[in-house]
Amino acid sequence: MNFKIALRNVLRNKRRSGLTFASIALGLALILVFQGLISGMDTQITDNFIRAQAGHIQVYHEGYIKKARLLSLDNRIAAPDSLIQNIEQVPEVKEVAERIRFGALVGTRRESVRVMGLGIDPSQEQRSGTLASSVIDGTFLDGKGGGALIGKQLAADLGFGVGDVLLVVGNTAKGSLNAIDVNIQGIINTGYAQLDNSTIILDLKDAQKLLAIPGEVTELDVMLRDLDSTDAALIQIDNQLSGQPIETQSWKESGAAIWQLLQLRRWLLSLVSLVVVIIAGLGIANTMLMSVFERTREIGTLMALGNTPGEVLRLFMTESAIIGAAGGLFGCALGGGIVKLLATKGLQPPGSLTSMIDLPIGTTIYAHFSWETLLIFFTLALVVGVLSALYPAVLASRQEPVEALRHI
């Protein structure tokens, strides 16, 4: 009976209740869409960075991290096979890739351009990386040697294309100069400026030949089965390699700038969500206050007929809960539907936008859909609706019947 009366009261002033309902629903839908898009972007950025750059965990020779920015060859892993065997004994490990990072000069007809060189094992990269799927022209490295991949922007800057020959010059581990000729086998577009603008990717054996470090690498990149197991796997790998001259770090350290940016974006989203929740709460409180003022005589009549202050309080709380629940349900349906569509079809941002941000997003952004998120926000709308009506409901329940009946 209390629910039926509350529902009739909500529908009594359809315009005001409708505006409050719509503000809750639209606010909630916007929060859900932004939440889904940002969560999806965060997942894509993290996954693309891990796959293209460094894996979940990196293993280096002791002392390498301090010189990493210099692309030094002083601290190399001389026997990677034995380390790989030990690392693969950790249950969370999916794949271990050998890589070499080095500084190089790429020769053109007119000039030499400074680039970062990346030596990879093509077969390992195809199993666990993202470079193979980033080829937009030509083909991926075939493992036969003599080929190279370059980023889309670097190819444009050099005026080169698939099939052209590049002279790659680098310093060997002993400091002397060495050079090799490679054919541009493919052009990649990862969405990550460091790779697309200034990196040349060689077969691991070609890089070892250029740098005169046969059988050696500068790092081992560990891919895990689950991103959430990164911290636990890092501890296990450290224990597994205990006593050896190695040092490790996770992607959160190697990609510290990206990790901090993701944390900042989540904080900003939480702040925006809080503002929307406060606005929705104020809207409900305003609606209920107006209802209390308009129904003062009605409240006095109810209490004169024997209704207790507690029953009047519950009536107004129920009305607010109905508005909050209805707005939350519609908002979740609308926002959840849009997020589900964006999670399936994706959203293609303007090319000018993606070129301005140095983040490996890709050409299409996919939202992240979660039933758990919908349930959380629906519950939040319901709770906010009830709490927003607390003051107006208490105000209504404290009316004196005689005074209320005299109200005009």
C-alpha positions, -999 to +999 in steps of 0.1 A: +000+000+000+028+024+009+044+017-025+012+023-044+006+056-027+042+067-033+039+058-070+007+078-073+024+108-057+053+106-080+030+105-110+009+134-097+033+160-110+045+142-141+065+172-155+086+177-124+091+140-117+099+135-154+126+162-154+142+147-123+140+112-138+155+124-171+184+142-154+193+111-134+190+089-164+210+111-188+237+118-162+241+081-154+241+072-191+269+098-197+289+085-168+286+049-181+296+058-216+327+078-204+335+050-180+332+024-207+353+044-233+380+053-208+383+018-194+384+004-230+411+029-240+431+021-209+429-016-217+440-009-253+468+014-244+481-010-218+479-040-240+494-023-271+523-009-250+530-043-234+529-062-267+547-037-288+573-023-264+584-045-235+561-073-223+546-075-189+581-080-173+616-072-185+647-091-176+681-073-181+717-079-172+726-062-139+733-025-144+714-022-177+684-001-164+707+028-154+720+030-190+688+021-208+682+056-221+716+055-237+708+022-255+741+009-242+755-025-252+778-027-221+754-048-201+742-077-222+727-111-215+752-135-228+733-168-223+696-160-228+686-197-234+693-208-199+675-178-184+645-184-206+643-220-194+642-208-158+617-181-165+593-205-183+590-226-151+569-198-136+533-209-142+520-174-151+545-170-180+531-174-215+560-164-237+596-150-234+609-129-263+646-120-269+652-084-280+680-060-287+677-022-284+704-001-300+711+032-315+716+034-353+719+056-383+698+050-414+714+062-446+694+078-474+705+094-506+709+128-490+715+123-453+717+100-424+689+099-398+694+088-362+669+061-352+664+035-325+670-001-336+650-030-324+661-066-330+633-092-326+627-128-332+599-128-358+584-162-347+582-151-310+567-117-320+540-134-341+529-155-311+528-128-285+534-093-299+514-068-318+539-057-344+529-084-368+493-071-369+505-035-373+519-040-408+499-017-432+521-022-463+543-051-473+548-081-451+561-090-416+596-103-412+599-138-424+629-149-403+652-154-432+671-122-425+680-092-446+646-075-441+634-046-420+602-029-408+599+008-404+571+030-390+547+048-413+559+083-403+596+074-406+590+059-441+572+092-451+601+113-436+627+093-455+606+091-487+611+053-488+587+025-493+585-013-494+613-028-514+638+000-510+672-007-496+684+010-464+720+012-451+719+007-413+750+019-395+756+011-358+784+009-332+794-026-322+798-037-286+835-029-289+829+007-302+837+002-339+814+011-367+796-016-387+770-014-414+745-038-432+721-034-461+685-043-455+653-043-476+622-026-463+600-056-460+570-039-444+557-006-430+539-005-396+515+018-379+512+010-342+498+044-331+528+047-308+551+076-319+583+061-307+579+031-329+562+048-359+584+079-361+620+068-352+624+030-350+638+005-375+630-032-367+654-059-377+656-097-375+673-106-342+702-123-361+707-093-383+709-070-353+734-094-336+755-094-368+754-055-370+764-051-334+789-080-333+772-097-304+763-132-317+739-151-294+735-122-271+706-099-263+700-067-243+667-079-227+642-107-223+605-096-225+581-118-206+545-121-216+521-133-190+487-151-192+470-124-172+479-087-166+467-088-130+493-114-121+522-091-130+533-083-095+531-119-083+549-132-114+577-106-109+584-119-074+585-155-087+608-146-115+632-128-092+632-159-069+637-182-099+667-162-111+681-155-076+719-154-075+723-145-112+736-111-124+702-099-136+677-072-127+639-070-135+612-045-138+575-046-147+557-027-174+545-002-147+581+009-143+592+008-179+560+026-190+558+048-159+546+078-179+517+058-194+509+042-160+507+077-144+486+090-172+461+061-168+459+068-131+453+105-137+425+097-162+408+074-137+410+101-110+395+127-133+367+103-143+359+097-106+358+135-100+334+140-130+312+111-118+311+126-083+300+160-097+272+143-117+261+123-087+259+155-066+239+173-093+215+143-095+212+143-057+204+180-056+178+175-083+160+148-063+163+168-031+147+198-048+119+177-062+111+163-028+113+197-011+089+212-036+066+182-030+067+187+008+058+224+005+030+217-019+015+189+001+017+204+036-020+202+042-021+167+028+007+157+053-013+173+081-044+153+070-024+121+070-011+127+105-045+138+117-059+105+105-034+086+126-004+082+104+028+083+125+058+105+116+077+073+107+050+063+082+052+098+066+090+095+065+088+061+048+063+075+022+086+103+011+116+080+011+098+055-010+088+082-035+125+092-038+136+056-042+111+052-070+125+082-089+161+071-082+154+035-093+135+045-124+162+070-134+189+045-126+172+017-146+167+038-177+201+053-174+218+019-172+197+006-201+206+037-223+242+039-212+248+002-211+233-002-246+256+025-260+287+010-243+278-025-256+275-011-291+309+007-288+324-025-273+313-044-304+316-019-333+342+005-318+347+042-323+371+057-348+385+090-336+396+117-361+431+111-374+441+145-362+432+135-326+452+102-327+482+120-342+482+145-313+485+119-286+516+098-282+497+068-270+493+033-287+455+035-290+452+023-326+428+035-352+396+022-334+387+027-297+366-001-282+346+005-250+347-019-221+313-034-212+307-048-177+275-060-160+292-054-127+296-017-135+259-014-145+249-030-112+272-007-092+258+025-109+222+014-106+227+008-069+244+041-066+215+059-083+191+041-059+212+050-028+216+086-040+179+089-045+171+077-010+197+098+007+187+129-012+152+127+001+163+122+037+161+159+047+128+166+029+113+134+044+124+143+079+110+178+074+077+163+063+075+139+092+080+167+118+050+187+106+025+195+133-009+183+121-027+215+133-002+239+117-001+218+085-039+219+081-038+257+084-013+259+056-027+276+024 
